[in-house]
């Protein structure tokens, strides 16, 4: 959002300086020109003003705060749409000069028990007032708790509030996005619902941080923290810091319970319990209302001195009376001479008349100077509104009604201002220019970035020459083996092609050394297990085929393709033929063996067995075998045994 410092909002609020900026709005210190007092003006970002949901939330904040009248809640004084100058949806609040509880904790760390209670009681008192009206804040956190220079504690930002006075509530998704995940209650994370007990949970987490100096959960991603709030139990404060009174430890532990029914039901109950603990810890202290943490100054007595208007009336009456006395001549002597008293009065009147004439002359001169200044002098100049951050079209829309023109003096790269937005203007916002004059502006070209060209497949020389056309530096040229890219060509670049980099970025290149080759030994006659293990470890793709051999033992390598003794590309395919042993066997002597033993002996030789049974014996043995014992047959042949 462009800086609107110097602009007059709604013809009433003069923006003095930018105080804070967030994802939804920017807050300015401003002067209420009608009442001559300083206020805080919250202006929604222009792109969000087009979103009805965000505008509704903005107005909801105004209604929520306006419905509450409490010394510990930032009061809202006005809300509207700026009809003149830059379009803006705005909210006017009381100006709290000081800092946030977040800033205080960052500087001080964990607070003492007594100090922490003094900070918490005003917060809970404010929540009690809101809960009494059915209003739920839904975003209690140290960033939304303000501490004025005088020591007053105030809750701000009721933008997430809901309640019967505020209409419909927000969705679960929007509440989780807009709230701070470190302080969200489990029911807000899981179901997107919130009531007074959800505020109690957030206040309990805030209290945990006040007394221990740290949040109960920490994580790299918000989703991790949200998960812990839902699935874990907030620990006792005494596990993080010693010296916490047991009563206070248990109260905060109860307020941060995952079950809403186990917490204090609202701010009033939480406040009452904490007040009781405070009194028990220090019975001697005066139990004043800690919500008003500064005394209210008494009214000054009315002044006895008459006002200027009354003085003027009295002087006028005196002058008229004296003139009447002069005209009637009642105070003159019969011989025509004036008395001493009359001479003194006359002298006094003469001085007053001369003085009044001087005043009248001075006023006339002043009016003349003011008229010249406003009509033809420097006062006739136009105040230039701030256009920084606006687009050229938006700036023209703002300047044209003022009779000013926009001149683009330069286009420049900028790391922070997006492309097309104005970086600076001359005169700057709040400066003056002659009526009908021109305002010069510098337009952002966005961050200075250059797209890396495709270098894959080029030689290193060609890649370096191509990069020389860009404002970048060539880094390391590293060579590695690569199966796909031929030797001497670029495999890739870092950053990759298509990525956009800053000026003077370093580009590293990866160059191919081609396919890696390894000397292969011959494994013919060696164990197949040895060949498989060593070739696989060397990075080759090994394929095996089993085959009968009358010369090689079973399990030995019969042949190898390609043969050993020459270098071979890593990952290449090697085929091994492995011996299954002889194709022939001799029929063994299984006479007199039981059927089971005979069948096992023949099956081990890879022979098929057929059994013929004769006789009525319970335990039968082999009585005949065909082919005969000692016959040479091929493996897989059928052998018939007779048992009886």
C-alpha positions in Angstrom: 0.0 0.0 0.0 1.3 3.5 -0.8 2.2 5.8 2.0 -0.6 8.3 2.5 1.3 10.5 5.0 0.3 14.1 4.5 -3.2 13.3 3.1 -6.5 14.7 4.6 -8.9 11.8 5.1 -12.6 12.5 4.8 -11.9 16.2 5.0 -11.1 15.9 8.7 -8.2 13.6 9.6 -4.7 14.8 8.6 -2.3 11.8 8.4 1.0 12.7 10.2 3.1 9.5 10.1 2.8 5.8 9.6 2.9 3.9 12.9 2.4 0.3 11.9 1.5 -1.8 8.8 0.0 -5.3 8.6 -1.4 -7.7 6.1 -4.8 -6.0 6.1 -4.3 -2.4 7.0 -1.9 0.4 7.8 -2.2 2.5 11.0 -1.3 6.2 10.9 -0.9 8.9 13.6 -3.3 11.6 12.6 -4.7 15.0 13.7 -8.5 15.4 14.0 -8.7 18.9 12.5 -12.2 19.4 13.7 -11.5 18.7 17.4 -7.8 19.5 17.3 -6.6 16.2 18.9 -4.4 13.3 17.9 -6.0 10.0 16.9 -5.0 6.7 15.2 -6.4 6.1 11.8 -6.5 2.5 10.5 -6.8 2.4 6.6 -7.5 -0.8 4.8 -5.2 -1.8 1.9 -6.8 -0.8 -1.4 -6.8 -4.3 -2.9 -8.7 -5.6 0.1 -11.3 -2.8 0.0 -12.6 -4.6 -3.1 -13.3 -7.7 -1.0 -16.7 -7.6 0.7 -15.6 -10.1 3.4 -12.6 -8.0 4.4 -14.6 -4.7 4.4 -17.2 -6.5 6.5 -14.5 -7.6 9.0 -13.2 -4.0 9.1 -16.7 -2.6 9.9 -17.1 -5.4 12.4 -14.1 -4.2 14.3 -15.6 -0.7 14.5 -18.9 -2.0 15.8 -17.3 -4.4 18.3 -15.1 -1.7 19.9 -17.8 1.0 19.7 -20.2 -1.4 21.6 -17.7 -1.6 24.4 -17.0 1.3 26.9 -14.2 0.2 29.1 -10.9 1.9 30.2 -8.9 -1.1 29.1 -10.3 -1.3 25.5 -9.1 0.9 22.7 -12.1 3.1 21.8 -13.3 3.6 18.3 -14.5 7.1 17.4 -15.4 7.0 13.7 -15.6 4.9 10.6 -16.2 5.6 7.0 -15.0 5.8 3.4 -12.7 8.6 2.1 -14.7 10.4 -0.6 -12.0 12.8 -1.6 -8.4 12.0 -2.6 -7.2 8.4 -2.4 -10.1 5.9 -2.0 -9.8 4.3 1.4 -11.9 2.5 4.0 -10.9 3.9 7.4 -11.3 3.4 11.1 -10.6 6.2 13.7 -9.4 5.1 17.1 -8.0 6.7 20.2 -4.2 7.1 20.0 -2.4 5.0 22.5 1.2 6.3 22.7 3.5 3.6 24.1 4.3 0.0 23.0 2.8 -3.5 22.8 3.1 -6.2 25.3 5.0 -8.2 22.7 7.7 -5.4 22.6 7.8 -5.3 26.4 8.3 -9.1 26.7 10.9 -9.1 24.0 12.9 -6.5 26.0 12.2 -7.7 29.6 11.7 -11.5 29.1 9.7 -13.3 31.8 8.0 -11.0 34.3 7.8 -11.5 38.1 4.6 -13.0 39.4 3.4 -9.7 40.9 4.2 -7.7 37.7 2.6 -10.4 35.5 -0.6 -10.3 37.5 -0.8 -6.5 37.2 -0.6 -6.9 33.4 -3.2 -9.7 33.2 -5.9 -8.3 35.5 -6.7 -5.3 33.2 -6.8 -7.7 30.2 -9.2 -10.0 31.9 -11.4 -7.1 33.1 -11.7 -5.9 29.5 -12.6 -9.5 28.3 -15.2 -9.7 31.1 -16.9 -6.6 29.8 -16.8 -7.9 26.2 -18.1 -11.4 27.2 -20.9 -9.8 29.2 -22.2 -8.3 25.9 -21.7 -11.6 24.1 -18.7 -10.3 22.2 -15.7 -12.7 21.7 -12.4 -11.2 20.7 -10.9 -14.4 19.1 -7.4 -13.0 18.7 -6.0 -12.3 22.1 -2.2 -12.2 22.0 0.7 -9.9 23.2 0.7 -8.0 19.9 -2.9 -6.8 20.5 -2.3 -5.7 24.1 -1.1 -2.1 24.3 0.7 -0.3 27.1 0.5 3.5 27.1 3.3 5.8 28.3 1.2 6.4 31.4 0.9 2.7 32.2 -2.6 2.0 31.0 -3.3 -1.5 29.6 -5.6 -1.6 26.6 -6.9 -4.4 24.3 -6.9 -3.5 20.6 -8.0 -5.1 17.3 -11.5 -6.5 17.6 -11.4 -7.3 13.9 -11.9 -11.0 14.6 -14.7 -10.4 17.1 -18.1 -12.0 16.8 -21.3 -11.7 18.8 -25.0 -10.9 18.5 -24.2 -7.2 18.1 -21.9 -7.9 15.1 -24.0 -10.0 12.7 -22.6 -13.2 11.2 -19.3 -14.7 12.2 -16.4 -15.5 9.9 -15.6 -18.9 8.5 -13.4 -21.4 10.1 -10.8 -21.0 7.3 -10.6 -17.3 7.6 -10.4 -17.3 11.4 -7.5 -19.6 11.4 -5.7 -17.6 8.7 -6.3 -14.3 10.4 -5.7 -15.4 14.0 -2.3 -16.1 15.4 -1.8 -19.9 15.5 0.4 -19.8 18.6 -2.6 -18.6 20.7 -5.5 -20.3 18.9 -7.6 -22.7 21.0 -8.0 -26.3 19.8 -11.6 -25.8 18.9 -10.7 -22.9 16.6 -8.1 -24.9 14.8 -10.3 -28.0 14.5 -13.8 -26.7 13.9 -13.4 -22.9 13.4 -15.8 -22.2 16.3 -15.1 -19.8 19.2 -16.8 -18.6 22.3 -15.7 -16.8 25.5 -13.8 -19.9 26.6 -11.6 -19.6 23.4 -10.6 -16.2 24.6 -9.7 -17.7 28.0 -7.4 -20.2 26.3 -5.7 -17.4 24.3 -5.3 -15.4 27.5 -3.9 -18.4 29.3 -1.3 -18.9 26.6 -0.4 -15.2 26.8 -0.1 -15.6 30.6 2.1 -18.6 30.1 4.4 -16.5 28.0 4.3 -13.6 30.5 5.4 -15.8 33.4 7.9 -18.1 31.6 9.2 -15.9 28.9 8.4 -18.4 26.2 5.4 -20.0 24.3 4.4 -23.5 25.3 5.0 -24.8 21.7 7.5 -24.0 19.0 7.8 -25.2 15.5 9.2 -24.4 12.0 5.8 -24.3 10.4 2.4 -22.9 11.8 0.7 -26.2 11.0 3.1 -28.0 13.4 2.2 -25.6 16.2 -1.5 -25.9 15.5 -1.2 -29.7 15.5 0.5 -29.5 19.0 -2.3 -27.3 20.4 -4.9 -29.9 19.2 -3.1 -33.1 20.2 -0.9 -32.2 23.2 -1.6 -30.7 26.6 -0.1 -27.3 27.5 2.5 -28.1 30.3 2.5 -26.6 33.8 4.4 -23.3 34.0 6.4 -24.7 36.8 8.1 -27.2 34.4 9.6 -24.1 32.6 10.4 -21.8 35.5 10.7 -22.3 39.2 9.1 -20.0 41.8 5.6 -20.1 40.3 3.0 -20.2 43.1 1.0 -23.5 42.9 -2.4 -21.7 42.8 -1.3 -19.6 39.9 0.3 -22.6 38.2 -3.0 -24.5 38.4 -5.2 -21.6 37.3 -3.2 -21.1 34.0 -3.0 -24.9 33.6 -6.8 -24.9 33.9 -7.3 -22.0 31.5 -5.2 -23.8 28.8 -7.1 -27.0 29.0 -7.9 -28.7 25.7 -11.5 -29.2 26.9 -13.4 -25.9 26.8 -15.7 -27.1 29.6 -12.7 -27.4 32.0 -11.7 -23.8 31.6 -13.1 -20.7 33.4 -16.4 -20.0 31.6 -15.6 -16.3 30.8 -13.3 -13.4 31.5 -15.2 -12.5 34.7 -14.6 -15.9 36.3 -10.9 -15.9 35.2 -10.5 -12.3 36.6 -12.2 -13.2 39.9 -9.9 -16.3 40.3 -6.7 -14.3 39.5 -7.8 -11.5 41.9 -8.2 -14.0 44.7 -4.7 -15.4 44.1 -3.3 -11.8 44.0 -4.8 -11.0 47.3 -3.6 -14.3 48.8 -0.1 -13.7 47.7 0.1 -10.2 49.2 -2.7 -9.6 51.7 -1.2 -6.3 52.8 -1.5 -4.5 49.5 -4.4 -2.2 48.9 -6.9 -4.0 46.8 -7.7 -1.2 44.4 -9.2 -1.7 41.0 -6.2 -2.7 38.9 -8.2 -2.2 35.7 -7.6 1.6 36.1 -3.8 1.2 36.6 -3.4 5.0 36.6 -5.3 7.4 38.8 -7.8 9.8 37.2 -6.7 13.4 37.5 -9.3 15.5 39.4 -11.1 18.3 37.5 -9.5 21.7 37.8 -11.6 24.4 39.6 -13.3 27.0 37.4 -11.1 30.1 36.9 -12.3 33.3 38.7 -10.7 35.5 36.0 -13.3 36.8 33.4 -13.1 35.6 29.8 -11.7 37.8 27.1 -15.2 38.4 25.8 -16.4 39.5 29.2 -13.3 41.8 29.6 -14.1 43.4 26.2 -17.7 44.0 27.2 -16.6 45.7 30.5 -14.1 47.9 28.7 -16.7 48.9 26.2 -19.2 49.8 28.9 -16.5 51.9 30.7 -15.7 53.7 27.5 -19.4 54.6 26.8 -19.8 55.8 30.4 -16.7 58.1 30.2 -17.9 59.6 26.9 -21.3 60.4 28.4 -19.5 62.0 31.3 -17.4 64.1 28.9 -20.5 65.2 26.9 -22.5 66.3 30.0 -19.6 68.1 31.5 -20.7 67.1 35.0 -17.1 66.7 36.2 -15.8 70.1 34.9 -15.3 73.1 37.1 -17.4 76.3 36.6 -14.3 78.2 35.4 -13.9 75.7 32.4 -10.7 74.1 33.7 -10.5 70.2 34.0 -9.8 68.5 37.3 -6.8 66.3 37.9 -9.0 63.2 37.9 -10.4 64.2 34.5 -7.0 64.8 33.0 -5.9 61.3 34.1 -9.0 59.6 32.6 -8.5 61.5 29.4 -4.8 60.5 29.2 -5.8 56.9 29.9 -8.5 56.9 27.2 -6.1 58.4 24.7 -3.6 55.6 25.3 -6.3 53.0 24.9 -7.6 54.6 21.7 -4.0 54.7 20.2 -3.5 51.1 21.2 -6.8 50.0 19.5 -5.8 51.9 16.4 -2.5 50.0 16.3 -4.2 46.7 16.7 -6.7 47.6 13.9 -3.8 48.6 11.7 -1.9 45.4 12.5 -5.0 43.3 11.7 -5.4 45.0 8.4 -1.8 44.4 7.5 -2.1 40.8 8.6 -5.2 40.2 6.5 -3.5 41.7 3.5 -0.5 39.5 3.9 -2.7 36.4 4.4 -4.7 37.3 1.3 -1.6 37.7 -0.8 -0.1 34.4 0.6 -3.3 32.5 -0.2 -4.1 34.0 -3.6 -0.8 34.8 -5.4 2.0 33.9 -2.9 3.3 30.6 -1.6 0.0 29.7 -0.1 -1.5 29.3 -3.6 0.6 26.2 -4.0 -1.0 22.8 -4.0 -0.1 20.2 -1.3 1.1 17.0 -3.1 -0.4 13.8 -1.8 1.8 10.8 -1.3 1.8 8.5 -4.4 4.6 6.2 -3.3 3.5 2.6 -3.9 0.7 3.5 -6.3 0.6 2.6 -9.9 0.9 5.2 -12.6 -2.8 5.0 -13.3 -3.7 5.3 -9.6 -1.4 8.3 -9.2 -3.0 10.1 -12.2 -6.4 9.4 -10.7 -5.3 11.1 -7.4 -3.4 14.1 -9.0 -5.9 15.0 -11.7 -8.6 16.4 -9.4 -5.9 18.6 -7.9 -5.1 20.0 -11.3 -1.6 18.3 -11.3 0.0 16.2 -13.9 2.3 13.2 -13.5 5.7 13.0 -15.3 7.7 9.7 -15.3 11.3 10.8 -14.8 12.9 7.4 -14.5 12.3 3.7 -14.4 14.5 1.9 -12.0 14.9 -1.6 -10.5 13.9 -2.0 -6.9 14.0 -5.0 -4.6 11.0 -4.0 -2.5 8.6 -2.1 -4.7 6.7 -4.2 -7.2 7.0 -3.6 -10.9 4.8 -0.7 -12.1 4.6 1.0 -8.7 6.0 4.4 -7.8 9.3 4.4 -5.8 9.5 8.1 -5.1 8.1 11.5 -6.2 9.3 15.0 -6.5 7.9 16.8 -4.6 7.4 14.0 -2.0 4.1 13.5 -0.3 3.2 16.6 1.8 5.4 18.9 -0.4 3.9 21.8 -2.4 3.9 22.6 -6.1 2.4 25.4 -8.1 -1.2 25.1 -9.1 -1.4 23.3 -12.5 2.2 22.0 -11.9 3.7 18.6 -12.5 4.8 15.9 -10.1 7.8 13.8 -11.2 7.9 10.1 -10.3 10.3 7.2 -10.4 8.6 4.0 -11.5 9.8 0.6 -10.3 10.8 -2.1 -12.8 10.6 -4.6 -10.0 13.5 -6.6 -8.7 16.5 -6.8 -11.1 16.5 -10.4 -12.3 17.9 -12.2 -15.3 16.7 -15.5 -16.7 19.3 -18.2 -17.1 19.4 -19.5 -20.7 19.5 -23.2 -21.6 23.1 -24.4 -21.7 22.5 -28.2 -21.8 24.3 -29.8 -24.8 26.7 -26.8 -25.4 30.4 -27.0 -25.1 31.9 -25.3 -22.1 33.3 -22.5 -24.3 30.0 -21.9 -26.0 28.2 -21.9 -22.6 30.7 -19.3 -21.2 30.3 -17.1 -24.2 26.5 -17.2 -23.9 26.6 -16.3 -20.2 28.9 -13.4 -21.0 26.0 -11.6 -22.5 24.3 -11.4 -19.1 25.5 -9.5 -15.9 26.4 -12.8 -14.2 29.6 -14.6 -13.2 30.7 -18.1 -14.4 31.5 -20.3 -11.4 32.9 -23.8 -11.2 33.1 -26.1 -14.2 32.8 -29.6 -12.7 33.3 -32.8 -14.7 31.4 -35.9 -13.9 30.7 -39.2 -15.7 27.4 -39.3 -17.5 25.7 -42.0 -19.5 23.3 -39.7 -21.5 25.4 -36.6 -22.4 28.5 -37.1 -24.6 31.9 -36.3 -23.3 32.8 -32.6 -23.3 29.3 -31.2 -23.3 27.3 -29.4 -20.6 25.0 -31.6 -18.6 23.3 -28.9 -16.5 23.7 -25.5 -14.9 23.2 -24.3 -11.3 20.8 -22.4 -11.0 18.9 -24.3 -13.7 17.8 -22.8 -17.0 14.7 -20.6 -16.7 15.4 -19.5 -13.2 15.8 -15.8 -12.6 18.8 -14.5 -10.7 20.2 -11.2 -9.4 23.0 -9.3 -11.0 26.5 -10.7 -10.4 25.1 -14.1 -9.4 27.4 -17.1 -9.9 26.4 -19.8 -12.4 28.1 -23.2 -12.0 28.3 -25.7 -14.9 28.4 -29.5 -14.9 30.4 -31.0 -17.7 30.2 -34.6 -19.0 33.2 -36.9 -18.9 31.3 -39.4 -20.9 30.4 -42.9 -19.9 32.7 -44.4 -17.2 34.6 -47.6 -18.3 35.9 -50.5 -16.1 38.3 -53.3 -17.0 36.4 -56.6 -16.9 38.0 -59.9 -15.9 37.1 -63.3 -17.2 35.1 -65.5 -14.9 35.0 -68.6 -17.1 35.5 -71.7 -14.9 35.0 -69.7 -11.7 32.1 -69.8 -9.3 28.9 -68.2 -10.5 28.3 -66.6 -7.1 31.7 -64.8 -7.2 31.1 -63.6 -10.8 27.6 -62.3 -9.9 28.8 -60.4 -6.7 31.8 -58.8 -8.2 30.2 -57.7 -11.5 27.1 -56.3 -9.8 29.2 -54.4 -7.3 31.2 -52.9 -10.2 28.0 -51.5 -11.6 27.3 -53.9 -14.5 23.9 -55.3 -15.5 24.4 -59.1 -15.2 22.2 -61.7 -16.9 22.5 -65.5 -16.3 21.5 -68.6 -18.2 21.7 -72.1 -16.7 22.9 -74.9 -19.0 24.0 -78.6 -18.7 27.7 -79.3 -19.2 29.6 -82.5 -19.4 32.9 -80.7 -18.7 32.1 -78.0 -16.1 31.0 -78.6 -12.5 27.6 -77.5 -11.4 27.6 -73.8 -10.4 30.7 -72.9 -12.5 30.7 -70.3 -15.3 30.8 -72.0 -18.7 31.0 -68.8 -20.8 30.9 -65.0 -20.5 29.8 -62.3 -23.1 31.5 -59.9 -23.6 34.6 -61.9 -22.6 37.0 -60.5 -20.0 40.2 -58.6 -20.5 38.9 -55.4 -22.1 37.3 -52.1 -20.6 33.6 -51.9 -20.6 31.2 -49.0 -20.0 29.8 -48.9 -16.5 26.2 -50.2 -16.4 26.8 -52.3 -19.5 25.1 -55.7 -19.8 27.1 -59.0 -19.3 25.7 -62.4 -19.9 26.9 -65.5 -18.0 26.2 -69.1 -18.8 26.3 -71.2 -15.7 26.7 -75.0 -15.5 23.9 -77.1 -14.2 26.2 -80.2 -14.2 26.1 -83.3 -16.4 23.0 -84.0 -18.4 23.3 -87.8 -17.7 23.1 -89.9 -14.5 23.5 -93.6 -13.6 20.6 -95.6 -12.1 21.5 -96.2 -8.5 21.0 -99.5 -6.6 17.8 -99.0 -4.5 17.0 -102.7 -3.9 15.7 -103.5 -0.5 15.1 -99.8 0.3 11.6 -98.7 1.4 9.5 -96.9 -1.1 10.1 -93.5 0.6 13.9 -93.8 0.6 14.1 -95.1 -2.9 11.8 -92.3 -4.2 14.0 -89.7 -2.5 17.3 -91.1 -3.9 15.9 -91.1 -7.5 14.3 -87.7 -7.2 17.6 -86.1 -6.1 19.1 -87.2 -9.4 16.2 -85.4 -11.2 14.5 -88.6 -12.3 10.8 -89.2 -12.4 9.6 -92.2 -10.3 6.7 -94.6 -11.0 5.8 -97.1 -8.3 4.2 -100.6 -8.7 3.0 -102.3 -5.6 2.5 -106.1 -5.1 1.8 -108.4 -2.2 0.2 -107.7 1.2 3.2 -106.9 3.4 2.7 -103.9 5.7 6.3 -102.8 5.3 7.2 -103.0 1.6 10.7 -102.8 0.0 12.0 -102.4 -3.6 12.1 -105.8 -5.3 12.7 -104.6 -8.9 13.9 -101.4 -10.8 13.7 -100.5 -14.5 16.0 -99.5 -16.3 18.5 -101.7 -14.6 21.0 -100.5 -12.0 24.0 -98.7 -13.6 22.2 -97.8 -16.7 23.1 -94.2 -18.0 20.0 -92.1 -18.6 19.2 -88.4 -19.1 18.0 -86.4 -16.2 14.2 -86.2 -16.2 13.9 -89.8 -17.5 11.2 -92.1 -15.9 12.3 -94.9 -13.6 9.8 -97.7 -12.5 10.3 -99.4 -9.1 8.4 -102.4 -7.8 7.7 -102.7 -4.1 6.3 -105.7 -2.2 
